[in-house]
């Protein structure tokens, strides 16, 4: 998908797309850096969009590691489905992160090690953001990591309502520059 198509999706769905440009490769590398790929058995991605983070995850994950990518945007979902349908243990889901427990039940997944998120928490309604983060913290338990990015540190205190430990790194090589948050209970 080229930048013009991405911008069109942003114009059509600004609350859920949340960015005017796809994330950079540098941001993708920072997003997956906290994942211990040699140990994890299940990774979930919320809002993969065009698959920039998805590519990094699939490139590094062990073939036996289960990977669920949950995308609400129909155009992005179809593109991801076409691109990754052949990859073993990769499941592309058209739906909302709000339903994470339903998807885990469907695929009989009992433990999630990491959740990577491209969701625009700044533009999502607070009630939806709260519900997603509450479900995320519950699914991850004490051992899992939630990794997300935002364009400012505004949501840091909001994240701290759900997670005890929050680290962040600034990524300048992205339009606009972003913060990567790694959160755990």
C-alpha atoms as an extended CHARMM CRD file, in Angstrom:
* protein
*
       185  EXT
         1         1  UNK       CA              0.0000000000        0.0000000000        0.0000000000  PROA      1               0.0000000000
         2         2  UNK       CA              1.4240000000        3.3500000000       -0.9580000000  PROA      2               0.0000000000
         3         3  UNK       CA              1.3190000000        6.5400000000        1.1070000000  PROA      3               0.0000000000
         4         4  UNK       CA             -1.6460000000        7.9740000000       -0.8440000000  PROA      4               0.0000000000
         5         5  UNK       CA             -3.8200000000        4.9470000000       -0.0450000000  PROA      5               0.0000000000
         6         6  UNK       CA             -2.7510000000        5.1210000000        3.6020000000  PROA      6               0.0000000000
         7         7  UNK       CA             -3.7040000000        8.8130000000        3.7850000000  PROA      7               0.0000000000
         8         8  UNK       CA             -7.0810000000        7.9830000000        2.2090000000  PROA      8               0.0000000000
         9         9  UNK       CA             -7.7190000000        5.4220000000        4.9690000000  PROA      9               0.0000000000
        10        10  UNK       CA             -6.7320000000        8.0110000000        7.5670000000  PROA      10              0.0000000000
        11        11  UNK       CA             -9.1910000000       10.5220000000        6.0730000000  PROA      11              0.0000000000
        12        12  UNK       CA            -11.9750000000        7.8970000000        6.0540000000  PROA      12              0.0000000000
        13        13  UNK       CA            -11.2620000000        6.5880000000        9.5780000000  PROA      13              0.0000000000
        14        14  UNK       CA             -9.1760000000        9.1300000000       11.5650000000  PROA      14              0.0000000000
        15        15  UNK       CA            -10.1550000000        7.7620000000       14.9990000000  PROA      15              0.0000000000
        16        16  UNK       CA             -9.0150000000        4.2260000000       14.2500000000  PROA      16              0.0000000000
        17        17  UNK       CA             -6.1740000000        4.7410000000       11.7640000000  PROA      17              0.0000000000
        18        18  UNK       CA             -4.6200000000        7.4630000000       13.9320000000  PROA      18              0.0000000000
        19        19  UNK       CA             -1.6400000000        8.3640000000       11.7030000000  PROA      19              0.0000000000
        20        20  UNK       CA             -1.2140000000       10.0210000000        8.3330000000  PROA      20              0.0000000000
        21        21  UNK       CA              1.8240000000        7.8990000000        7.4180000000  PROA      21              0.0000000000
        22        22  UNK       CA              2.7690000000        4.2680000000        8.0800000000  PROA      22              0.0000000000
        23        23  UNK       CA              5.2530000000        3.7600000000       10.9230000000  PROA      23              0.0000000000
        24        24  UNK       CA              8.9510000000        3.7340000000       10.0380000000  PROA      24              0.0000000000
        25        25  UNK       CA             11.1990000000        0.6690000000       10.0530000000  PROA      25              0.0000000000
        26        26  UNK       CA             13.1500000000        2.2730000000       12.9030000000  PROA      26              0.0000000000
        27        27  UNK       CA              9.9930000000        2.5350000000       15.0140000000  PROA      27              0.0000000000
        28        28  UNK       CA              9.1620000000       -1.0840000000       14.1630000000  PROA      28              0.0000000000
        29        29  UNK       CA             12.6110000000       -2.2230000000       15.3270000000  PROA      29              0.0000000000
        30        30  UNK       CA             12.1750000000       -0.3460000000       18.6310000000  PROA      30              0.0000000000
        31        31  UNK       CA              8.6940000000       -1.8220000000       19.1010000000  PROA      31              0.0000000000
        32        32  UNK       CA              9.9370000000       -5.4130000000       18.8970000000  PROA      32              0.0000000000
        33        33  UNK       CA             13.1920000000       -4.8670000000       20.8190000000  PROA      33              0.0000000000
        34        34  UNK       CA             11.6210000000       -5.7510000000       24.2330000000  PROA      34              0.0000000000
        35        35  UNK       CA             10.2420000000       -9.0850000000       22.9620000000  PROA      35              0.0000000000
        36        36  UNK       CA             12.2980000000      -12.1360000000       24.0750000000  PROA      36              0.0000000000
        37        37  UNK       CA             11.6350000000      -14.0250000000       20.8240000000  PROA      37              0.0000000000
        38        38  UNK       CA             13.5360000000      -17.1280000000       21.9850000000  PROA      38              0.0000000000
        39        39  UNK       CA             11.1220000000      -17.5760000000       24.9310000000  PROA      39              0.0000000000
        40        40  UNK       CA              7.6720000000      -16.3850000000       23.8520000000  PROA      40              0.0000000000
        41        41  UNK       CA              4.9130000000      -18.7780000000       22.7940000000  PROA      41              0.0000000000
        42        42  UNK       CA              2.2520000000      -16.2180000000       21.8310000000  PROA      42              0.0000000000
        43        43  UNK       CA              2.3780000000      -12.6360000000       20.5740000000  PROA      43              0.0000000000
        44        44  UNK       CA             -0.6760000000      -10.4880000000       19.8110000000  PROA      44              0.0000000000
        45        45  UNK       CA             -0.7010000000       -7.2960000000       17.7600000000  PROA      45              0.0000000000
        46        46  UNK       CA             -3.4770000000       -4.7190000000       18.0240000000  PROA      46              0.0000000000
        47        47  UNK       CA             -3.9940000000       -2.4990000000       14.9970000000  PROA      47              0.0000000000
        48        48  UNK       CA             -1.2940000000       -3.7710000000       12.6490000000  PROA      48              0.0000000000
        49        49  UNK       CA             -2.3830000000       -1.3590000000        9.8980000000  PROA      49              0.0000000000
        50        50  UNK       CA             -0.1570000000       -1.9680000000        6.8740000000  PROA      50              0.0000000000
        51        51  UNK       CA              1.9940000000       -4.5030000000        8.7230000000  PROA      51              0.0000000000
        52        52  UNK       CA              5.1930000000       -2.5850000000        9.4930000000  PROA      52              0.0000000000
        53        53  UNK       CA              5.4110000000       -4.0690000000       13.0180000000  PROA      53              0.0000000000
        54        54  UNK       CA              3.9240000000       -7.3410000000       11.7640000000  PROA      54              0.0000000000
        55        55  UNK       CA              6.8410000000       -7.7750000000        9.3450000000  PROA      55              0.0000000000
        56        56  UNK       CA              9.3620000000       -7.3280000000       12.1650000000  PROA      56              0.0000000000
        57        57  UNK       CA              7.5160000000       -9.7530000000       14.4380000000  PROA      57              0.0000000000
        58        58  UNK       CA              7.1950000000      -12.4410000000       11.7680000000  PROA      58              0.0000000000
        59        59  UNK       CA             10.8360000000      -12.0020000000       10.7530000000  PROA      59              0.0000000000
        60        60  UNK       CA             12.0140000000      -12.6550000000       14.3430000000  PROA      60              0.0000000000
        61        61  UNK       CA              9.4380000000      -15.0440000000       15.7940000000  PROA      61              0.0000000000
        62        62  UNK       CA             10.0780000000      -18.7660000000       16.2000000000  PROA      62              0.0000000000
        63        63  UNK       CA              7.9650000000      -20.8660000000       13.7550000000  PROA      63              0.0000000000
        64        64  UNK       CA              6.1250000000      -22.4570000000       16.7060000000  PROA      64              0.0000000000
        65        65  UNK       CA              5.1990000000      -19.1000000000       18.2530000000  PROA      65              0.0000000000
        66        66  UNK       CA              1.5440000000      -18.2370000000       17.7080000000  PROA      66              0.0000000000
        67        67  UNK       CA              0.9120000000      -14.7320000000       16.4070000000  PROA      67              0.0000000000
        68        68  UNK       CA             -2.5100000000      -13.0550000000       16.2990000000  PROA      68              0.0000000000
        69        69  UNK       CA             -2.8980000000       -9.7350000000       14.4750000000  PROA      69              0.0000000000
        70        70  UNK       CA             -6.2030000000       -7.9650000000       15.1630000000  PROA      70              0.0000000000
        71        71  UNK       CA             -7.1880000000       -5.2720000000       12.6560000000  PROA      71              0.0000000000
        72        72  UNK       CA            -10.4950000000       -3.3390000000       12.6160000000  PROA      72              0.0000000000
        73        73  UNK       CA             -9.9940000000       -1.5650000000        9.2730000000  PROA      73              0.0000000000
        74        74  UNK       CA            -11.3860000000       -3.6890000000        6.4180000000  PROA      74              0.0000000000
        75        75  UNK       CA             -8.8880000000       -2.4310000000        3.8100000000  PROA      75              0.0000000000
        76        76  UNK       CA             -5.8750000000       -3.0980000000        6.0420000000  PROA      76              0.0000000000
        77        77  UNK       CA             -7.3150000000       -6.4680000000        7.1360000000  PROA      77              0.0000000000
        78        78  UNK       CA             -7.6880000000       -7.6710000000        3.5240000000  PROA      78              0.0000000000
        79        79  UNK       CA             -4.1640000000       -6.5400000000        2.6840000000  PROA      79              0.0000000000
        80        80  UNK       CA             -2.6990000000       -8.3050000000        5.7440000000  PROA      80              0.0000000000
        81        81  UNK       CA             -4.7200000000      -11.4720000000        5.1020000000  PROA      81              0.0000000000
        82        82  UNK       CA             -3.4180000000      -11.6460000000        1.5410000000  PROA      82              0.0000000000
        83        83  UNK       CA              0.1740000000      -10.9940000000        2.6030000000  PROA      83              0.0000000000
        84        84  UNK       CA              0.3770000000      -13.3950000000        5.5770000000  PROA      84              0.0000000000
        85        85  UNK       CA             -2.1990000000      -16.1450000000        4.8970000000  PROA      85              0.0000000000
        86        86  UNK       CA              0.5680000000      -18.6310000000        4.0490000000  PROA      86              0.0000000000
        87        87  UNK       CA              2.6500000000      -18.0670000000        7.2090000000  PROA      87              0.0000000000
        88        88  UNK       CA              2.4260000000      -20.8720000000        9.7670000000  PROA      88              0.0000000000
        89        89  UNK       CA              0.9220000000      -19.9920000000       13.1770000000  PROA      89              0.0000000000
        90        90  UNK       CA             -0.0600000000      -16.4920000000       12.0050000000  PROA      90              0.0000000000
        91        91  UNK       CA             -3.7330000000      -15.5650000000       12.3140000000  PROA      91              0.0000000000
        92        92  UNK       CA             -5.0930000000      -12.3130000000       10.8970000000  PROA      92              0.0000000000
        93        93  UNK       CA             -8.3570000000      -11.3430000000       12.5890000000  PROA      93              0.0000000000
        94        94  UNK       CA            -10.8490000000       -8.7410000000       11.3980000000  PROA      94              0.0000000000
        95        95  UNK       CA            -12.1150000000       -7.2780000000       14.6400000000  PROA      95              0.0000000000
        96        96  UNK       CA            -11.4400000000       -5.1280000000       17.6670000000  PROA      96              0.0000000000
        97        97  UNK       CA             -8.8660000000       -5.4170000000       20.4440000000  PROA      97              0.0000000000
        98        98  UNK       CA            -11.8440000000       -5.0860000000       22.7960000000  PROA      98              0.0000000000
        99        99  UNK       CA            -12.5920000000       -8.7430000000       22.0050000000  PROA      99              0.0000000000
       100       100  UNK       CA             -9.1350000000      -10.1330000000       22.8070000000  PROA      100             0.0000000000
       101       101  UNK       CA            -10.4810000000      -12.7850000000       25.1940000000  PROA      101             0.0000000000
       102       102  UNK       CA            -12.9140000000      -14.0460000000       22.5520000000  PROA      102             0.0000000000
       103       103  UNK       CA            -10.0850000000      -14.4720000000       20.0240000000  PROA      103             0.0000000000
       104       104  UNK       CA             -7.8490000000      -16.2270000000       22.5450000000  PROA      104             0.0000000000
       105       105  UNK       CA            -10.6810000000      -18.6610000000       23.3280000000  PROA      105             0.0000000000
       106       106  UNK       CA            -11.2850000000      -19.2860000000       19.6190000000  PROA      106             0.0000000000
       107       107  UNK       CA             -7.6400000000      -20.2780000000       19.0780000000  PROA      107             0.0000000000
       108       108  UNK       CA             -7.4060000000      -22.0560000000       22.4580000000  PROA      108             0.0000000000
       109       109  UNK       CA             -4.6170000000      -19.7810000000       23.6770000000  PROA      109             0.0000000000
       110       110  UNK       CA             -4.1680000000      -19.7810000000       27.4490000000  PROA      110             0.0000000000
       111       111  UNK       CA             -1.0580000000      -17.5740000000       27.7770000000  PROA      111             0.0000000000
       112       112  UNK       CA             -0.0070000000      -14.4010000000       25.9730000000  PROA      112             0.0000000000
       113       113  UNK       CA              3.5800000000      -13.2330000000       26.4390000000  PROA      113             0.0000000000
       114       114  UNK       CA              3.5130000000       -9.9070000000       24.5810000000  PROA      114             0.0000000000
       115       115  UNK       CA              0.9480000000       -7.5800000000       23.0990000000  PROA      115             0.0000000000
       116       116  UNK       CA              2.2310000000       -5.0350000000       20.5940000000  PROA      116             0.0000000000
       117       117  UNK       CA             -0.1250000000       -2.1650000000       19.8490000000  PROA      117             0.0000000000
       118       118  UNK       CA             -0.4340000000        0.3890000000       17.0990000000  PROA      118             0.0000000000
       119       119  UNK       CA             -3.7500000000        1.6630000000       18.4670000000  PROA      119             0.0000000000
       120       120  UNK       CA             -4.1780000000        5.4500000000       18.6150000000  PROA      120             0.0000000000
       121       121  UNK       CA             -5.1550000000        5.7300000000       22.2930000000  PROA      121             0.0000000000
       122       122  UNK       CA             -5.1470000000        9.5270000000       22.0280000000  PROA      122             0.0000000000
       123       123  UNK       CA             -7.9760000000        9.5160000000       19.4880000000  PROA      123             0.0000000000
       124       124  UNK       CA             -9.9670000000        6.5390000000       20.8050000000  PROA      124             0.0000000000
       125       125  UNK       CA            -12.8130000000        7.2600000000       23.2380000000  PROA      125             0.0000000000
       126       126  UNK       CA            -11.5720000000        6.9770000000       26.8250000000  PROA      126             0.0000000000
       127       127  UNK       CA            -14.0750000000        4.2360000000       27.6810000000  PROA      127             0.0000000000
       128       128  UNK       CA            -12.8440000000        2.0500000000       24.8040000000  PROA      128             0.0000000000
       129       129  UNK       CA             -9.1830000000        2.7040000000       25.6450000000  PROA      129             0.0000000000
       130       130  UNK       CA             -9.8240000000        1.8370000000       29.3010000000  PROA      130             0.0000000000
       131       131  UNK       CA            -11.6150000000       -1.3810000000       28.4260000000  PROA      131             0.0000000000
       132       132  UNK       CA             -8.8870000000       -2.4810000000       25.9990000000  PROA      132             0.0000000000
       133       133  UNK       CA             -6.1260000000       -1.7600000000       28.5280000000  PROA      133             0.0000000000
       134       134  UNK       CA             -8.0250000000       -3.4940000000       31.3330000000  PROA      134             0.0000000000
       135       135  UNK       CA             -8.4750000000       -6.6040000000       29.1760000000  PROA      135             0.0000000000
       136       136  UNK       CA             -4.8380000000       -6.3890000000       28.0670000000  PROA      136             0.0000000000
       137       137  UNK       CA             -3.4980000000       -6.2370000000       31.6290000000  PROA      137             0.0000000000
       138       138  UNK       CA             -5.7180000000       -9.1840000000       32.5950000000  PROA      138             0.0000000000
       139       139  UNK       CA             -4.6400000000      -11.3080000000       29.6130000000  PROA      139             0.0000000000
       140       140  UNK       CA             -0.9200000000      -10.5930000000       30.1590000000  PROA      140             0.0000000000
       141       141  UNK       CA             -0.9430000000      -11.1390000000       33.9120000000  PROA      141             0.0000000000
       142       142  UNK       CA              2.2520000000      -10.5110000000       35.8780000000  PROA      142             0.0000000000
       143       143  UNK       CA              4.6670000000      -11.9410000000       33.3040000000  PROA      143             0.0000000000
       144       144  UNK       CA              3.6080000000      -10.3560000000       30.0090000000  PROA      144             0.0000000000
       145       145  UNK       CA              4.6100000000       -7.0940000000       28.3300000000  PROA      145             0.0000000000
       146       146  UNK       CA              2.4100000000       -4.5390000000       26.6110000000  PROA      146             0.0000000000
       147       147  UNK       CA              4.3580000000       -2.5360000000       24.0230000000  PROA      147             0.0000000000
       148       148  UNK       CA              2.7530000000        0.4650000000       22.3740000000  PROA      148             0.0000000000
       149       149  UNK       CA              3.7330000000        3.7560000000       20.8080000000  PROA      149             0.0000000000
       150       150  UNK       CA              2.2760000000        7.2230000000       21.0160000000  PROA      150             0.0000000000
       151       151  UNK       CA              3.3220000000       10.5670000000       19.5600000000  PROA      151             0.0000000000
       152       152  UNK       CA              3.5130000000       12.2030000000       22.9920000000  PROA      152             0.0000000000
       153       153  UNK       CA              3.8580000000       11.1770000000       26.6460000000  PROA      153             0.0000000000
       154       154  UNK       CA              0.3380000000       12.4310000000       27.4160000000  PROA      154             0.0000000000
       155       155  UNK       CA             -1.0680000000        8.8990000000       27.8970000000  PROA      155             0.0000000000
       156       156  UNK       CA              1.7150000000        7.7550000000       30.2490000000  PROA      156             0.0000000000
       157       157  UNK       CA             -0.3300000000        8.4710000000       33.3850000000  PROA      157             0.0000000000
       158       158  UNK       CA             -3.3450000000        6.8030000000       31.7590000000  PROA      158             0.0000000000
       159       159  UNK       CA             -1.2610000000        3.6580000000       31.1040000000  PROA      159             0.0000000000
       160       160  UNK       CA             -0.1110000000        3.7120000000       34.7390000000  PROA      160             0.0000000000
       161       161  UNK       CA             -3.7400000000        3.1070000000       35.7830000000  PROA      161             0.0000000000
       162       162  UNK       CA             -3.3860000000       -0.3900000000       34.3030000000  PROA      162             0.0000000000
       163       163  UNK       CA              0.3340000000       -1.1920000000       34.5390000000  PROA      163             0.0000000000
       164       164  UNK       CA              2.7830000000       -0.8580000000       37.4420000000  PROA      164             0.0000000000
       165       165  UNK       CA              5.9780000000       -0.6270000000       35.3930000000  PROA      165             0.0000000000
       166       166  UNK       CA              6.3140000000        1.7000000000       32.4080000000  PROA      166             0.0000000000
       167       167  UNK       CA              9.5010000000        2.3880000000       30.4720000000  PROA      167             0.0000000000
       168       168  UNK       CA              9.6820000000        4.5350000000       27.3660000000  PROA      168             0.0000000000
       169       169  UNK       CA             12.1090000000        5.3290000000       24.5730000000  PROA      169             0.0000000000
       170       170  UNK       CA             11.9830000000        8.1970000000       22.0750000000  PROA      170             0.0000000000
       171       171  UNK       CA             12.2130000000        7.3010000000       18.3770000000  PROA      171             0.0000000000
       172       172  UNK       CA             13.1590000000       10.2900000000       16.2440000000  PROA      172             0.0000000000
       173       173  UNK       CA             13.2780000000        8.4590000000       12.9030000000  PROA      173             0.0000000000
       174       174  UNK       CA              9.5260000000        8.3900000000       12.4140000000  PROA      174             0.0000000000
       175       175  UNK       CA              6.9910000000       10.9030000000       11.0490000000  PROA      175             0.0000000000
       176       176  UNK       CA              6.1560000000       12.2950000000       13.5200000000  PROA      176             0.0000000000
       177       177  UNK       CA              8.7080000000       11.1700000000       16.1420000000  PROA      177             0.0000000000
       178       178  UNK       CA              7.1940000000        8.7460000000       18.6510000000  PROA      178             0.0000000000
       179       179  UNK       CA              7.5640000000        7.2540000000       22.1200000000  PROA      179             0.0000000000
       180       180  UNK       CA              7.6680000000        3.4800000000       22.5900000000  PROA      180             0.0000000000
       181       181  UNK       CA              6.1390000000        2.4270000000       25.9130000000  PROA      181             0.0000000000
       182       182  UNK       CA              6.8900000000       -0.9780000000       27.4450000000  PROA      182             0.0000000000
       183       183  UNK       CA              4.3970000000       -1.7390000000       30.2110000000  PROA      183             0.0000000000
       184       184  UNK       CA              3.9800000000       -4.6070000000       32.6710000000  PROA      184             0.0000000000
       185       185  UNK       CA              2.0350000000       -5.3410000000       35.8670000000  PROA      185             0.0000000000
